[in-house]
Amino acid sequence: MSEGRALRERFEAAFMPNYGVPPLALAKGEGCAVWDADGRRYLDLVGGIAVNSLGHAHPALVEAVSRQVATLAHTSNLYLHEPEVLLAERLIGLLGRPGRIFLANSGTEANEAAVKLAITYGRRHGRGYFVATEMGFHGRTLGALALTGKPSIRDKFGPFPIDVRFVPYGDAGALRDAVTGECAAVFLEPTQGEAGVVPPPEGYLRAAREICSATGALLVADEIQSAIGRTGHWFAHQADGAAPDVLTLAKGLGGGMPIGACVGFGEAATLFGPGDHGSTFGGNPVSCAAALAVLDTIERDGLLDNTKAVGGMLADGIAAIRHPLLKGVRGRGLWLAAVLTEPRSAQVQAAAQEAGFLVNALQPDAVRLAPPLVITEAEARSFLDALPGILEAAHVRA
């Protein structure tokens, strides 16, 4: 029995079955490459679901985490430390406007903080309901799940503690009709991630900003996947000119270390009072040191430009392929979906793995690419060269 198969059997025996059994046991990584437990190499085009901004074992991340864990690994929220202050200041500087930060451990926890801010705002101003989008994804904890417009993962855990009204994503008219003076907050992704990397129509986010400003509702931008350079901008909303009242971050911010952030602007920056929210591990010194290393490296190494260049190359290359299984490509930067003509994304994922590439069967007809921001043109080209064969193998696979 191979080492990978043995690990998968041990996983199945030890873990709850909510993930099923993953198809691959990974053992190590370097740059954009990973190796499985049996020594086979793959080009990682998933990036830990848009998390591994600097790839694997990046020297800057290794040095920052090693130095910090050897200095001060944990403090709780009873004490402060310099890395968390530096990170909060850095994020506010990158956002370019005054705000205040709450640090958490993950994206869903960042969104839970945003939900509590919106509840507080709603009670202060006599507003009782939320608006979110169909097929939107904001997390699996109950507050975030209440805002997630995917019935398949949402409905079995209701009823929920907040009143949420769902509208079609990208429909500014439906959003305008749904948001009244009684709405506390609108939760939107600048691009819907788990729905299949679905970007909004031109002007939609600006319309959402105008609607919220006119009615007094908070605009909450969930940038768990889209921020920290993923689209070629520090934050995706900056390219659309739609500044939110609350912003949530996670995934790529820590480069592989667990961290999330909720940023409030204007009134939303000061809605929490002492004791209103907290986290034992939020703002952990090691995770903050990792996040600072990620931000420093993206800036120093010009990775925003690399994201635009290589992301554009990937998008153009996929669009140029003519195959009956491939409909097209959508997304921004290094956050793309190859859109299929048939629901065969699982077969594409399997064929890609056999060819030495890791991709993600995100929706039945959409395959996600979210590689590290350090991916090179040569690495991207190797995937494009292999993609026609991958599609053909998936097309004929039973």
Buried (B, 14 or more C-beta within 10 A) or exposed (E): EEEBEEBBEEBEEEEEEEEEEEEBBBBEBEBBBBBBBBEEEBBBBBBBBBBBBBBBBBEBBBEBBEEBEEEBEBBEBEEEBEBBEBBBEBBBEBBEEEBBBBBBBBBBBBBBBBBBBBBBBBEEBEBEBBBBBBBBBBBBBBBBBBBBBBEEEBEEEEEBEBEBEBBEBBBBEBBBEBBEEBBBBBBBBBBBBBBBBBBBEEEBBBBBBBBBEEBBBBBBBBBBBBBBBBBBBBBBBBBBEBBBBBBBBBBBBBBBBBBBBBBBBBBBBEBBEEEEBEBEBBBBBBBBBBBBBBBEBBBEBEBBEBBBBBBBBBBEBBEEBEBEBBBEBBBBBBBBBBBBEEEBBBBBBBBBBEBBBBBBBBBEBBBBBBBBBBBEEEBBBBBBEBBBEBBBBBBEEE
